[in-house]
Structures are given as structure tokens and as C-alpha cells.
Amino acid sequence: MMAVNNNAVIITETKAPGRIIACNAAWTQLCGYAPEDALGKTPRMLQGKDTSVCKARSFTRQCHQNKIRSEENGFAAWQGRARTKLVNYTKDGREFVHCLQTLRVMDEDTGEEFFLTESHEETDNGIYAAMIKGQEAPSRFPIRDGALYVLLVSACLAPSVLPVVQVCLSDLSTFMNCA
């Protein structure tokens, strides 16, 4: 189980829309939102123009998967742990790389489940620069369908891997829309 320390922490509902029900002072300092600004809203309030919607959706799906009961330190937890790094925004609009780790927890008395998310800002300048650049970089070539992408990828892969890549990327419009 992750250790709750001086990192920023929020607790959210597990059911949609996933509203924030608690946040600590470190989260307020990191994100700029006072509890009265954040409670009742969703963590999507941190997203902006360069936040990867695909990564955010994938992270949410990971949080809901692999429910395995575990008890540590008198705490019941459902191992639906997920980790990611997203480009997010503070209340004043400052862009930052947000490292997130979420664990599903349960109140033993009520049986209610919540997501406990511990987070911090990425401080490695190389990772920060790569993520920001990656989010802002426009497509380097026009893609009308998956064929061009598969062709370009196939030039870099071993022949044994190519059939898997072709199947995965055969419908690039679906892939690009994260459907």
C-alpha cells in the first residue's frame, strides 16, 4: 500500500462523476484550489488544452480494474492501483507534469469505497520537457487512415512484432479517439 506522506492527496468517489470529497493542504498548494473550490468538483478541473484525454481515460479505467481485497495497517484496500503522469494545470493556469498514484480504499464501517490519489509535481526537467513537448507537438504527417502509420511503424519493428502492430493500429481513427 502506498504511504501517505507530505504529498498532495485527494479522495474521490468511485462512482461517476468521481467528485472530490477531501483534499489536503499539500494538494491545495500544488494545484491552487482551496477545499471550498475543489470539493464537489471532479479532478478534471485540472485538465486543460495539453492534457492527454487518452491518458486520463486510461488512468480512470485502470483505477476501476483488478479489484482484489487486501488489508494492511487496519485499512481495507481494493487493489485497483493506477499510476500515470499527466500535463495538468493549476488554478492560475500554470502548466505542470502531475504524477498520480491512485488506490481504491474502503471504509470498513460503511463499506463505502473511495479513490485515494497521492500526487506530486514532476521535478525531472528532462521528463517535464519531453511531456510538454509531446503534448504540444502537432502530427508530423497527415494521417487519413491507419495504413500510413502502420507503414512507418513497420520500418522500425522486427517482422515477428509487425502482425500485432497491424492488428492494433488497423483502425487508427478509433485508436486516435481512444474509443
GROMACS elastic network, one bead per residue, 0.5 to 0.9 nm:
[ bonds ]
;  ai    aj funct       b0    kb
    1    72     6  0.71449   500
    1    77     6  0.81380   500
    1    79     6  0.87674   500
    1   103     6  0.80553   500
    2   101     6  0.84518   500
    2   102     6  0.88899   500
    2   103     6  0.79590   500
    2   118     6  0.83655   500
    3   118     6  0.88841   500
    4     7     6  0.70645   500
    4     8     6  0.88398   500
    4     9     6  0.78137   500
    4   118     6  0.71806   500
    5     8     6  0.82715   500
    5     9     6  0.88273   500
    5   118     6  0.87378   500
    6     9     6  0.85280   500
    6    26     6  0.66631   500
    7    24     6  0.88292   500
    7    26     6  0.60921   500
    7    27     6  0.73493   500
    7   118     6  0.62508   500
    7   119     6  0.59231   500
    7   120     6  0.59303   500
    8    23     6  0.77699   500
    8    24     6  0.63895   500
    8    25     6  0.72845   500
    8    28     6  0.76061   500
    8    29     6  0.81433   500
    8    30     6  0.69762   500
    8    31     6  0.88314   500
    8   117     6  0.81133   500
    8   118     6  0.56413   500
    8   119     6  0.51044   500
    8   120     6  0.60691   500
    9    22     6  0.82318   500
    9    23     6  0.57061   500
    9    24     6  0.56412   500
    9    25     6  0.83703   500
    9    26     6  0.71318   500
    9    27     6  0.56767   500
    9   116     6  0.69953   500
    9   117     6  0.55161   500
    9   119     6  0.62775   500
    9   120     6  0.88787   500
   10    20     6  0.67645   500
   10    21     6  0.75786   500
   10    22     6  0.55489   500
   10    24     6  0.66123   500
   10    27     6  0.70453   500
   10    43     6  0.89372   500
   10   115     6  0.81330   500
   10   116     6  0.59918   500
   10   117     6  0.53602   500
   10   118     6  0.67800   500
   10   119     6  0.85021   500
   11    19     6  0.85453   500
   11    20     6  0.58736   500
   11    21     6  0.56911   500
   11    22     6  0.51081   500
   11    23     6  0.64035   500
   11   114     6  0.65265   500
   11   115     6  0.55292   500
   11   117     6  0.62501   500
   11   118     6  0.89071   500
   12    15     6  0.87874   500
   12    18     6  0.55908   500
   12    19     6  0.53712   500
   12    21     6  0.53976   500
   12    22     6  0.71043   500
   12    23     6  0.89871   500
   12    42     6  0.78692   500
   12    43     6  0.84465   500
   12   114     6  0.57441   500
   12   115     6  0.51683   500
   12   116     6  0.66555   500
   12   117     6  0.79849   500
   13    16     6  0.73629   500
   13    17     6  0.76968   500
   13    19     6  0.55469   500
   13    20     6  0.66776   500
   13    21     6  0.70575   500
   13   113     6  0.73084   500
   13   114     6  0.50468   500
   13   115     6  0.62735   500
   14    17     6  0.81420   500
   14    18     6  0.56502   500
   14    19     6  0.84088   500
   14    63     6  0.87943   500
   14    64     6  0.79001   500
   14   104     6  0.79118   500
   14   113     6  0.64191   500
   14   114     6  0.51983   500
   14   115     6  0.59274   500
   15    18     6  0.55506   500
   15    19     6  0.84518   500
   15   113     6  0.89372   500
   15   114     6  0.85568   500
   16    19     6  0.76463   500
   17    41     6  0.87166   500
   17    42     6  0.69030   500
   18    21     6  0.89673   500
   18    40     6  0.88838   500
   18    41     6  0.81145   500
   18    42     6  0.58360   500
   18    43     6  0.78640   500
   18   115     6  0.86461   500
   19    38     6  0.88012   500
   19    39     6  0.72104   500
   19    40     6  0.51558   500
   19    41     6  0.50286   500
   19    43     6  0.73323   500
   20    23     6  0.74707   500
   20    38     6  0.66334   500
   20    39     6  0.50991   500
   20    40     6  0.53945   500
   20    41     6  0.56925   500
   20    42     6  0.55764   500
   20    43     6  0.69378   500
   21    38     6  0.83786   500
   21    39     6  0.54230   500
   21    40     6  0.62823   500
   21    41     6  0.84262   500
   22    35     6  0.74198   500
   22    38     6  0.84197   500
   22    39     6  0.65051   500
   23    26     6  0.82473   500
   23    27     6  0.62365   500
   23    28     6  0.72030   500
   23    34     6  0.86613   500
   23    35     6  0.64662   500
   23    38     6  0.80036   500
   23    39     6  0.78437   500
   24    27     6  0.53908   500
   24    28     6  0.64982   500
   24    29     6  0.88487   500
   24    35     6  0.80938   500
   25    29     6  0.61527   500
   25    30     6  0.85955   500
   25    34     6  0.82810   500
   25    35     6  0.85809   500
   26    29     6  0.50275   500
   26    30     6  0.60995   500
   26    31     6  0.85556   500
   26   120     6  0.89180   500
   27    30     6  0.50292   500
   27    31     6  0.59069   500
   27    32     6  0.77502   500
   27    33     6  0.79444   500
   27    34     6  0.87929   500
   27   118     6  0.87634   500
   27   119     6  0.77938   500
   27   120     6  0.82885   500
   28    31     6  0.53979   500
   28    32     6  0.51251   500
   28    33     6  0.51092   500
   28    34     6  0.54697   500
   28    35     6  0.71646   500
   28    38     6  0.88610   500
   29    32     6  0.53950   500
   29    33     6  0.75685   500
   29    34     6  0.83552   500
   30    33     6  0.83716   500
   30    90     6  0.73569   500
   30   120     6  0.74565   500
   30   121     6  0.75023   500
   31    34     6  0.87329   500
   31    46     6  0.76451   500
   31    88     6  0.89166   500
   31    89     6  0.72644   500
   31    91     6  0.62489   500
   31    92     6  0.87086   500
   32    90     6  0.55448   500
   32    91     6  0.50411   500
   32    92     6  0.70715   500
   33    36     6  0.78891   500
   33    37     6  0.56362   500
   33    38     6  0.59875   500
   33    90     6  0.76481   500
   33    91     6  0.59857   500
   34    37     6  0.52295   500
   34    38     6  0.63773   500
   34    39     6  0.86378   500
   35    38     6  0.50825   500
   35    39     6  0.56641   500
   36    39     6  0.57954   500
   36    40     6  0.86513   500
   37    40     6  0.84065   500
   37    41     6  0.79740   500
   38    41     6  0.54872   500
   38    42     6  0.75834   500
   38    43     6  0.82608   500
   38    45     6  0.84029   500
   39    42     6  0.80628   500
   41    44     6  0.81562   500
   41    45     6  0.72733   500
   42    45     6  0.60857   500
   42    46     6  0.86015   500
   43    46     6  0.58793   500
   43    47     6  0.77666   500
   44    47     6  0.52356   500
   44    48     6  0.85558   500
   44    56     6  0.88348   500
   45    48     6  0.80764   500
   45    89     6  0.84148   500
   45    91     6  0.86046   500
   46    51     6  0.87681   500
   46    87     6  0.89669   500
   46    88     6  0.53553   500
   46    89     6  0.50706   500
   46    90     6  0.63442   500
   46    91     6  0.74884   500
   47    50     6  0.78002   500
   47    51     6  0.55208   500
   47    52     6  0.84994   500
   47    53     6  0.85758   500
   47    86     6  0.86525   500
   47    87     6  0.75236   500
   47    89     6  0.59990   500
   47    90     6  0.88411   500
   48    51     6  0.53774   500
   48    52     6  0.87865   500
   48    87     6  0.80997   500
   48    88     6  0.63823   500
   48    89     6  0.63569   500
   48    93     6  0.86208   500
   48    95     6  0.85667   500
   49    52     6  0.84129   500
   49    88     6  0.88963   500
   49   135     6  0.89494   500
   50    53     6  0.87550   500
   50    86     6  0.89979   500
   50    87     6  0.63520   500
   50    88     6  0.75898   500
   50    95     6  0.85742   500
   50   132     6  0.77809   500
   50   135     6  0.54310   500
   50   136     6  0.64937   500
   51    54     6  0.87870   500
   51    55     6  0.82698   500
   51    56     6  0.78345   500
   51    86     6  0.62644   500
   51    88     6  0.58363   500
   51    89     6  0.84809   500
   51   135     6  0.71832   500
   52    55     6  0.52832   500
   52    56     6  0.62210   500
   52    57     6  0.86572   500
   52    86     6  0.68015   500
   52    87     6  0.71656   500
   52   135     6  0.70782   500
   53    56     6  0.50252   500
   53    57     6  0.60842   500
   53    58     6  0.84858   500
   53   178     6  0.83185   500
   54    57     6  0.52398   500
   54    58     6  0.61081   500
   54    59     6  0.85514   500
   54   176     6  0.83646   500
   54   177     6  0.76056   500
   54   178     6  0.56602   500
   54   179     6  0.89707   500
   55    58     6  0.50154   500
   55    59     6  0.60184   500
   55    60     6  0.85933   500
   55    84     6  0.77327   500
   55    85     6  0.83354   500
   55    86     6  0.72627   500
   55   178     6  0.89889   500
   56    59     6  0.50944   500
   56    60     6  0.62899   500
   56    61     6  0.87492   500
   56    84     6  0.83078   500
   56    86     6  0.72833   500
   57    60     6  0.50803   500
   57    61     6  0.62488   500
   57    62     6  0.86557   500
   57   178     6  0.81222   500
   58    61     6  0.50970   500
   58    62     6  0.62083   500
   58    63     6  0.87026   500
   58   178     6  0.86105   500
   59    62     6  0.50952   500
   59    63     6  0.63038   500
   59    64     6  0.89490   500
   59    82     6  0.63754   500
   59    83     6  0.69977   500
   59    84     6  0.65662   500
   60    63     6  0.51408   500
   60    64     6  0.66826   500
   60    82     6  0.81018   500
   61    64     6  0.53240   500
   61    65     6  0.64829   500
   61    82     6  0.87716   500
   62    65     6  0.52208   500
   62    66     6  0.79588   500
   62    80     6  0.67376   500
   62    81     6  0.71108   500
   62    82     6  0.55027   500
   62    83     6  0.83621   500
   63    66     6  0.82555   500
   63    79     6  0.86826   500
   63    80     6  0.50012   500
   63    81     6  0.57233   500
   63    82     6  0.52985   500
   63    83     6  0.86055   500
   63   102     6  0.66776   500
   63   103     6  0.70836   500
   63   104     6  0.72250   500
   63   115     6  0.79516   500
   64    67     6  0.74048   500
   64    80     6  0.58213   500
   64    81     6  0.83793   500
   64    82     6  0.88076   500
   64   104     6  0.80929   500
   65    79     6  0.82322   500
   65    80     6  0.53651   500
   65    81     6  0.81987   500
   65    82     6  0.89640   500
   66    78     6  0.80031   500
   66    79     6  0.62442   500
   66    80     6  0.51947   500
   66    81     6  0.81537   500
   67    77     6  0.88852   500
   67    78     6  0.51656   500
   67    79     6  0.52953   500
   67    80     6  0.53675   500
   67    81     6  0.89444   500
   67   104     6  0.83668   500
   68    77     6  0.79704   500
   68    78     6  0.51361   500
   68    79     6  0.51031   500
   68    80     6  0.74029   500
   69    76     6  0.70362   500
   69    77     6  0.58439   500
   69    79     6  0.64914   500
   70    75     6  0.82552   500
   70    76     6  0.59100   500
   70    77     6  0.52239   500
   70    78     6  0.61586   500
   70    79     6  0.70779   500
   71    74     6  0.63341   500
   71    75     6  0.54549   500
   71    77     6  0.59883   500
   71    78     6  0.86305   500
   72    75     6  0.53172   500
   72    76     6  0.67231   500
   72    77     6  0.76892   500
   73    76     6  0.84302   500
   75   105     6  0.76150   500
   75   106     6  0.76317   500
   75   107     6  0.81040   500
   75   108     6  0.78023   500
   76   105     6  0.61373   500
   76   106     6  0.55809   500
   76   107     6  0.73042   500
   76   108     6  0.67477   500
   77    80     6  0.85034   500
   77   103     6  0.74262   500
   77   104     6  0.59002   500
   77   106     6  0.59484   500
   77   113     6  0.88218   500
   78    81     6  0.79881   500
   78   103     6  0.72441   500
   78   104     6  0.51312   500
   78   105     6  0.58918   500
   78   106     6  0.74468   500
   78   113     6  0.86663   500
   79    82     6  0.89617   500
   79   103     6  0.66118   500
   79   104     6  0.64123   500
   79   105     6  0.83954   500
   80   102     6  0.78070   500
   80   103     6  0.58546   500
   80   104     6  0.56587   500
   80   105     6  0.89921   500
   81   101     6  0.70862   500
   81   102     6  0.54129   500
   81   104     6  0.67318   500
   82   100     6  0.79736   500
   82   101     6  0.56583   500
   82   102     6  0.52711   500
   82   103     6  0.68128   500
   83    99     6  0.75438   500
   83   100     6  0.54888   500
   83   102     6  0.64743   500
   84    98     6  0.81711   500
   84    99     6  0.59719   500
   84   100     6  0.53634   500
   84   101     6  0.67449   500
   85    97     6  0.64015   500
   85    98     6  0.53812   500
   85   100     6  0.60604   500
   85   101     6  0.89309   500
   85   122     6  0.82149   500
   85   131     6  0.87187   500
   86    96     6  0.82091   500
   86    97     6  0.56182   500
   86    98     6  0.51789   500
   86    99     6  0.66715   500
   86   100     6  0.79076   500
   86   131     6  0.81541   500
   87    95     6  0.67039   500
   87    96     6  0.56335   500
   87    98     6  0.60012   500
   87    99     6  0.89291   500
   87   128     6  0.88617   500
   87   131     6  0.72491   500
   87   132     6  0.70195   500
   87   135     6  0.78087   500
   88    94     6  0.83238   500
   88    95     6  0.58296   500
   88    96     6  0.55500   500
   88    97     6  0.62243   500
   88    98     6  0.61256   500
   89    92     6  0.77352   500
   89    93     6  0.53582   500
   89    94     6  0.53395   500
   89    96     6  0.60411   500
   89    97     6  0.85303   500
   89    98     6  0.87160   500
   90    93     6  0.51292   500
   90    94     6  0.52371   500
   90    95     6  0.66726   500
   90    96     6  0.76565   500
   91    94     6  0.74840   500
   95   132     6  0.86564   500
   96   121     6  0.67032   500
   96   122     6  0.76010   500
   96   128     6  0.77999   500
   96   132     6  0.84016   500
   97   120     6  0.85334   500
   97   121     6  0.57365   500
   97   122     6  0.53628   500
   97   123     6  0.83057   500
   97   127     6  0.85370   500
   97   128     6  0.61318   500
   97   131     6  0.74360   500
   97   132     6  0.78525   500
   98   119     6  0.68011   500
   98   120     6  0.60209   500
   98   122     6  0.61804   500
   99   118     6  0.84151   500
   99   119     6  0.54054   500
   99   120     6  0.54057   500
   99   121     6  0.59550   500
   99   122     6  0.61785   500
  100   117     6  0.66251   500
  100   118     6  0.60279   500
  100   120     6  0.69668   500
  100   121     6  0.89049   500
  101   116     6  0.83076   500
  101   117     6  0.55457   500
  101   118     6  0.53712   500
  101   119     6  0.62622   500
  102   115     6  0.63137   500
  102   116     6  0.55503   500
  102   118     6  0.63356   500
  102   119     6  0.85394   500
  103   114     6  0.83917   500
  103   115     6  0.56644   500
  103   116     6  0.53675   500
  103   117     6  0.64541   500
  103   118     6  0.85579   500
  104   113     6  0.67724   500
  104   114     6  0.57047   500
  104   116     6  0.62333   500
  104   117     6  0.86987   500
  105   112     6  0.84622   500
  105   113     6  0.56165   500
  105   114     6  0.53322   500
  105   115     6  0.60495   500
  105   116     6  0.67030   500
  106   109     6  0.87199   500
  106   110     6  0.82195   500
  106   111     6  0.59700   500
  106   112     6  0.55466   500
  106   114     6  0.61541   500
  106   115     6  0.86364   500
  107   110     6  0.56077   500
  107   111     6  0.52370   500
  107   112     6  0.53683   500
  107   113     6  0.63912   500
  107   114     6  0.80582   500
  108   111     6  0.52976   500
  108   112     6  0.76484   500
  109   112     6  0.81510   500
  110   113     6  0.87803   500
  120   123     6  0.88709   500
  122   125     6  0.79485   500
  122   127     6  0.75325   500
  122   128     6  0.65693   500
  123   126     6  0.87722   500
  123   127     6  0.80716   500
  123   128     6  0.71816   500
  124   127     6  0.54987   500
  124   128     6  0.61805   500
  124   129     6  0.86538   500
  125   129     6  0.59386   500
  125   130     6  0.84451   500
  126   129     6  0.52289   500
  126   130     6  0.61205   500
  126   131     6  0.85956   500
  127   130     6  0.51281   500
  127   131     6  0.60792   500
  127   132     6  0.85096   500
  128   131     6  0.53084   500
  128   132     6  0.61089   500
  128   133     6  0.84180   500
  129   132     6  0.52426   500
  129   133     6  0.58917   500
  129   134     6  0.82815   500
  130   133     6  0.51289   500
  130   134     6  0.58272   500
  130   135     6  0.85084   500
  131   135     6  0.60940   500
  131   136     6  0.85930   500
  132   135     6  0.51971   500
  132   136     6  0.62527   500
  132   137     6  0.85179   500
  133   136     6  0.51920   500
  133   137     6  0.58200   500
  134   137     6  0.53070   500
  134   138     6  0.85246   500
  135   138     6  0.82049   500
  137   140     6  0.80187   500
  138   141     6  0.87104   500
  139   142     6  0.68437   500
  139   143     6  0.84029   500
  142   148     6  0.88275   500
  143   146     6  0.71585   500
  143   147     6  0.83958   500
  143   148     6  0.65965   500
  143   149     6  0.71804   500
  143   172     6  0.85799   500
  144   147     6  0.83467   500
  144   148     6  0.79881   500
  144   172     6  0.85968   500
  144   173     6  0.83211   500
  145   148     6  0.68264   500
  145   149     6  0.77881   500
  145   170     6  0.81893   500
  145   171     6  0.71823   500
  145   172     6  0.58951   500
  145   173     6  0.67431   500
  146   149     6  0.53554   500
  146   150     6  0.61231   500
  146   151     6  0.85731   500
  146   166     6  0.85777   500
  146   169     6  0.60574   500
  146   170     6  0.53002   500
  146   171     6  0.57172   500
  146   173     6  0.73784   500
  147   150     6  0.52022   500
  147   151     6  0.60843   500
  147   152     6  0.86944   500
  147   166     6  0.86328   500
  147   169     6  0.84136   500
  147   170     6  0.70895   500
  147   171     6  0.87944   500
  147   172     6  0.83116   500
  148   151     6  0.50281   500
  148   152     6  0.62472   500
  148   153     6  0.86106   500
  149   152     6  0.51646   500
  149   153     6  0.60824   500
  149   154     6  0.84030   500
  149   169     6  0.78198   500
  149   172     6  0.80747   500
  150   153     6  0.50642   500
  150   154     6  0.58187   500
  150   155     6  0.86743   500
  150   162     6  0.85215   500
  150   165     6  0.71783   500
  150   166     6  0.60704   500
  150   169     6  0.67458   500
  150   170     6  0.75863   500
  151   154     6  0.51836   500
  151   155     6  0.66529   500
  151   166     6  0.89982   500
  152   155     6  0.55430   500
  152   156     6  0.73348   500
  153   156     6  0.54900   500
  153   157     6  0.66276   500
  153   162     6  0.83580   500
  153   165     6  0.80486   500
  154   157     6  0.52559   500
  154   158     6  0.77561   500
  154   159     6  0.78553   500
  154   161     6  0.86604   500
  154   162     6  0.60655   500
  154   165     6  0.80093   500
  154   166     6  0.84881   500
  155   158     6  0.83787   500
  157   160     6  0.81708   500
  157   161     6  0.64601   500
  157   162     6  0.64941   500
  158   161     6  0.55946   500
  158   162     6  0.66759   500
  159   162     6  0.52583   500
  159   163     6  0.78088   500
  160   163     6  0.69887   500
  160   164     6  0.82793   500
  161   164     6  0.56666   500
  161   165     6  0.65543   500
  161   166     6  0.89345   500
  162   165     6  0.50880   500
  162   166     6  0.61130   500
  162   167     6  0.86759   500
  163   166     6  0.50895   500
  163   167     6  0.62727   500
  163   168     6  0.86411   500
  164   167     6  0.52516   500
  164   168     6  0.61832   500
  164   169     6  0.86260   500
  165   168     6  0.50536   500
  165   169     6  0.59882   500
  165   170     6  0.80996   500
  166   169     6  0.53020   500
  166   170     6  0.54664   500
  167   170     6  0.53241   500
  167   171     6  0.82265   500
  168   171     6  0.75786   500
  168   172     6  0.84961   500
  168   175     6  0.82112   500
  169   172     6  0.53182   500
  169   173     6  0.88972   500
  169   174     6  0.87193   500
  169   175     6  0.67305   500
  170   173     6  0.88734   500
  170   175     6  0.86536   500
  171   174     6  0.56546   500
  171   175     6  0.64251   500
  171   176     6  0.88405   500
  172   176     6  0.58594   500
  172   177     6  0.83775   500
  173   176     6  0.51687   500
  173   177     6  0.61984   500
  173   178     6  0.86185   500
  173   179     6  0.89340   500
  174   177     6  0.51290   500
  174   178     6  0.60867   500
  174   179     6  0.55184   500
  175   178     6  0.51876   500
  175   179     6  0.66839   500
  176   179     6  0.80102   500
